[in-house]
Amino acid sequence: MAKAIMVQGTMSNAGKSLLAAGLCRIFRQDGLRTAPFKSQNMALNSFITRDGLEMGRAQVMQAEAAGIEPSVLMNPILLKPTSDVGSQVIVSGEVLGNMRASEYFRRKREFIPVIEEAYHKLESQFDVIVLEGAGSPAEINLKQNDIVNMGMAKIAKAPVLLVGDIDRGGVFASLVGTMILLEPEERAMVKATIINKFRGDKKLLEPGLQMLEDRIHIPTAGVVPYTKLDIDDEDSLSDRFERRGASGPVEIAVIRLPHISNFTDFAVLESNPLVSLRYVGTRAELGSPDLLLLPGTKNTMGDLIWLRESGLEAEILKYAAAGGIVFGICGGFQMMGRTLSDPLSVEHGGTVRGMGLLPAETVFSAQKTRTQAEGSVAPLDGFFAPLSGKKVSGYEIHMGVTNPEGNARPFCTLRTQDGAAHPDGILCGNCGGTYLHGIFDTGEVTAALINALLRRKGLPETARPLDLHTYKEQQYDLLADTLRENLDMKLIYRILEEGIA
């Protein structure tokens, strides 16, 4: 049976996901078969596995770091927020339904058998399980029936590493305060602390580290510096919305929708040195980019109404009418059609006028499409012509079906896991869209797109395909190297071996 270790944080966005990924990488490098696990994840970034099931991307990223294929066993409960007070609840990769937060809180003990079954299956297949908590274990209003922090640590008999984010300030207060709010048996499960995202001279921290150990009577496993890594973010807490990408000559703008999802679609573009990518949430921020991207969303019709009411839709339509290149993915693609209908009230209900950039209508149904797919871009003309024939791969995850109208041309042809080929997406002049998440992860598509944008600006076509797998491997190795240099791995291995009683 696998040994277990758990990473919990004093707050959301303390860096738990990356630290867990780094430990997965280190254990893998050291010859241990390792898997990640998070019992309940709340995120709008999701992934479709080979068997057509849905899970959070944080555990996909951690599985990549561990060198294994992602499985829903690693994330049995996924909550995808649909509003400020409700989420779509996904259990073992399948949609259970939409619930208000209060209903989910009342019912979450029902999911403990599912969580236990998933964990024990993983436990029987690997040497080490690296668990990740959510939020803080000291959220006293949520501690009853906890299934993701100390409640999960008890199920897994996992010793806990408690992480604090010093970049936000108050790290010592947050670590000490968290320990004070834990029950005595919970405090006994915390075996070490980690201070994360440190900038500056570590010597200045030494008096504080000693005082911390004196107060909570557990060691500090290390101080991890703030490190720039190009690794997928967990969810919409991502700070990438507030920063620009590289300062390249090609300017790309992504509309920051209220319920934006799967924004990891744009990570490859954001890291390309020829691209300057930014997220846009107001009319004033739009400007005149070389390419405008409409991303996926968990609430397509609601976010389309927001676009309309905020005035951004009018600016996008003016941009497109002036010849600007607009491309949508999934929900963004649906918005670009003429109408969106939801007769079963799956998402918003009723019918909403689309942006009219593409000749199509979308009808929402109760059945969610979930599949991995691969194929090639169709023969295209105009600006998109250089993409013709390029290979694509990724996954589809959507509730609606989009029906082309008139002589609409498909953007690509895909073959799904059942072997069936079908046209996907639509191209109409300078506007296009697709349901395929991960389309920019294919190096030749992205290189062709960037070169087309460079050509349009009269600049040399210098983009080259990126080997994404090799690039990710380098980033995971850099993460592991950083942790090895700054964590007491002998202590962490001792904690892993000793476990908890």
PEDA-V946637 format. One record per residue. N is the residue number from 1. SS is DSSP state (helix for helix, strand for strand, loop for the rest). Layout:
n;ss
N;SS
N;SS
//
This chain:
n;ss
1;loop
2;loop
3;strand
4;strand
5;strand
6;strand
7;strand
8;strand
9;strand
10;loop
11;loop
12;loop
13;loop
14;loop
15;loop
16;helix
17;helix
18;helix
19;helix
20;helix
21;helix
22;helix
23;helix
24;helix
25;helix
26;helix
27;helix
28;helix
29;helix
30;loop
31;loop
32;loop
33;loop
34;strand
35;strand
36;strand
37;strand
38;loop
39;loop
40;strand
41;strand
42;strand
43;loop
44;loop
45;loop
46;strand
47;strand
48;strand
49;loop
50;loop
51;loop
52;loop
53;loop
54;strand
55;strand
56;strand
57;helix
58;helix
59;helix
60;helix
61;helix
62;helix
63;helix
64;helix
65;helix
66;helix
67;loop
68;loop
69;loop
70;loop
71;loop
72;helix
73;helix
74;helix
75;loop
76;loop
77;strand
78;strand
79;strand
80;strand
81;strand
82;loop
83;loop
84;loop
85;loop
86;strand
87;strand
88;strand
89;strand
90;strand
91;strand
92;loop
93;loop
94;strand
95;strand
96;strand
97;strand
98;strand
99;strand
100;strand
101;helix
102;helix
103;helix
104;helix
105;helix
106;helix
107;helix
108;helix
109;helix
110;helix
111;helix
112;helix
113;helix
114;helix
115;helix
116;helix
117;helix
118;helix
119;helix
120;helix
121;helix
122;helix
123;helix
124;loop
125;loop
126;loop
127;loop
128;strand
129;strand
130;strand
131;strand
132;strand
133;loop
134;loop
135;loop
136;loop
137;loop
138;loop
139;loop
140;loop
141;loop
142;loop
143;loop
144;loop
145;loop
146;loop
147;loop
148;loop
149;loop
150;helix
151;helix
152;helix
153;helix
154;helix
155;helix
156;helix
157;loop
158;loop
159;strand
160;strand
161;strand
162;strand
163;strand
164;strand
165;strand
166;helix
167;helix
168;helix
169;loop
170;loop
171;helix
172;helix
173;helix
174;helix
175;helix
176;helix
177;helix
178;helix
179;helix
180;helix
181;helix
182;loop
183;loop
184;helix
185;helix
186;helix
187;helix
188;loop
189;loop
190;strand
191;strand
192;strand
193;strand
194;strand
195;strand
196;strand
197;strand
198;strand
199;loop
200;loop
201;loop
202;helix
203;helix
204;helix
205;helix
206;helix
207;helix
208;helix
209;helix
210;helix
211;helix
212;helix
213;helix
214;helix
215;helix
216;helix
217;loop
218;loop
219;strand
220;strand
221;strand
222;strand
223;strand
224;strand
225;strand
226;loop
227;loop
228;loop
229;loop
230;loop
231;loop
232;loop
233;loop
234;loop
235;loop
236;loop
237;loop
238;loop
239;helix
240;helix
241;helix
242;helix
243;loop
244;loop
245;loop
246;loop
247;loop
248;loop
249;loop
250;strand
251;strand
252;strand
253;strand
254;strand
255;strand
256;loop
257;loop
258;loop
259;loop
260;strand
261;strand
262;loop
263;helix
264;helix
265;helix
266;helix
267;helix
268;helix
269;helix
270;helix
271;helix
272;loop
273;loop
274;loop
275;strand
276;strand
277;strand
278;strand
279;strand
280;strand
281;loop
282;loop
283;helix
284;helix
285;helix
286;helix
287;loop
288;loop
289;loop
290;loop
291;strand
292;strand
293;strand
294;strand
295;loop
296;strand
297;strand
298;loop
299;loop
300;helix
301;helix
302;helix
303;helix
304;helix
305;helix
306;helix
307;helix
308;helix
309;helix
310;helix
311;loop
312;helix
313;helix
314;helix
315;helix
316;helix
317;helix
318;helix
319;helix
320;helix
321;helix
322;loop
323;loop
324;loop
325;strand
326;strand
327;strand
328;strand
329;strand
330;loop
331;helix
332;helix
333;helix
334;helix
335;helix
336;loop
337;loop
338;loop
339;strand
340;strand
341;strand
342;strand
343;loop
344;loop
345;loop
346;loop
347;loop
348;loop
349;loop
350;strand
351;strand
352;strand
353;strand
354;loop
355;loop
356;loop
357;loop
358;loop
359;loop
360;strand
361;strand
362;strand
363;strand
364;strand
365;strand
366;strand
367;strand
368;strand
369;strand
370;strand
371;strand
372;strand
373;strand
374;strand
375;strand
376;strand
377;strand
378;loop
379;loop
380;loop
381;loop
382;helix
383;helix
384;helix
385;helix
386;helix
387;helix
388;loop
389;loop
390;loop
391;strand
392;strand
393;strand
394;strand
395;strand
396;strand
397;strand
398;strand
399;strand
400;strand
401;strand
402;strand
403;strand
404;strand
405;loop
406;loop
407;loop
408;loop
409;strand
410;loop
411;loop
412;strand
413;strand
414;strand
415;strand
416;strand
417;loop
418;loop
419;loop
420;loop
421;strand
422;strand
423;strand
424;strand
425;loop
426;strand
427;strand
428;strand
429;loop
430;loop
431;strand
432;strand
433;strand
434;strand
435;loop
436;loop
437;strand
438;loop
439;helix
440;helix
441;helix
442;loop
443;helix
444;helix
445;helix
446;helix
447;helix
448;helix
449;helix
450;helix
451;helix
452;helix
453;helix
454;helix
455;helix
456;helix
457;loop
458;loop
459;loop
460;loop
461;loop
462;loop
463;loop
464;loop
465;loop
466;loop
467;loop
468;helix
469;helix
470;helix
471;helix
472;helix
473;helix
474;helix
475;helix
476;helix
477;helix
478;helix
479;helix
480;helix
481;helix
482;helix
483;helix
484;helix
485;helix
486;helix
487;strand
488;loop
489;helix
490;helix
491;helix
492;helix
493;helix
494;helix
495;helix
496;helix
497;helix
498;helix
499;loop
500;loop
501;loop
//
